[in-house]
Amino acid sequence: MTSSTPPAAPIRVLIADDQDMVRTGFRFFLDAQPDITVVAEAADGETAVRLAREARPDVCLLDIRMPKLDGLEATRLLAGPEVADPLRVVVVTTFDLDEYVYGALRGGACGFLLKDSGPTLLAEAVRAAAAGDSLVSPSVTVRLLRHLTAGPKPEPVVVSRPAPATEPLTDRELDVVRLVALGRTNAEIAAELYVSLSTVKTHLSSVQLKLAARNRVEIAAWAWQHGHARPEH
């Protein structure tokens, strides 16, 4: 007698955008994915925050320019440093502006995506956020790296700025941190370093503790700001 593993529950997503056509397009594509389902929609920031707190989706996709409450403030209320049980937020916007990128990441977002990135990258961003990874639009990532590795430096991305590490990172932890800063997923890090996925997760947990970082975006920001990561050429 054989037993099959039950299928994993789909990733539950909230979409917040003031344009009906955008929400419809996102819902149509995401609902077509076998592992993703849209559970709520909102046309303004206040409604997005309320529905997110009620439904507790796995991932919230938030536009920046929305009525009543913009996406950056909504992100802070759902994922910021004062939130006891933060949700995973990916900011999706038309506007490729540095202050939006830094504001979103400082507010606790685990991803930043441009609307013209395409539906495939949108689904990847949802899956990455649900898995505890992060995804930032490639064009944004390159510019972010350039700004954070050359002076004058912008205001730090890290929300709750880590104090100096209680103990130094090991060489292997630094290897993991460098790859996180270059946008690698946990699986890609494991393959590149020839270690198991569980080992990568163990190193990341240790790094988060040492740096007082809330998520992998803050780990990446620390690496960029302290010279432990450089853009690939």
Sequence and secondary structure as in RCSB ss.txt:
>XXXX:A:sequence
MTSSTPPAAPIRVLIADDQDMVRTGFRFFLDAQPDITVVAEAADGETAVRLAREARPDVCLLDIRMPKLDGLEAT
RLLAGPEVADPLRVVVVTTFDLDEYVYGALRGGACGFLLKDSGPTLLAEAVRAAAAGDSLVSPSVTVRLLRHLTA
GPKPEPVVVSRPAPATEPLTDRELDVVRLVALGRTNAEIAAELYVSLSTVKTHLSSVQLKLAARNRVEIAAWAWQ
HGHARPEH
>XXXX:A:secstr
          EEEEEE S HHHHHHHHHHHHTSTTEEEEEEESSHHHHHHHHHHH  SEEEE SS SSS HHHHH
HHHHSTT SS   EEEEES   HHHHHHHHHTT SEEEEGGG HHHHHHHHHHHHTT  EE HHHHHHHHHHHTS
SS  S S SS   S SS   HHHHHHHHHHHTT  HHHHHHHHT  HHHHHHHHHHHHHHHT SSHHHHHHHHHH
TT      
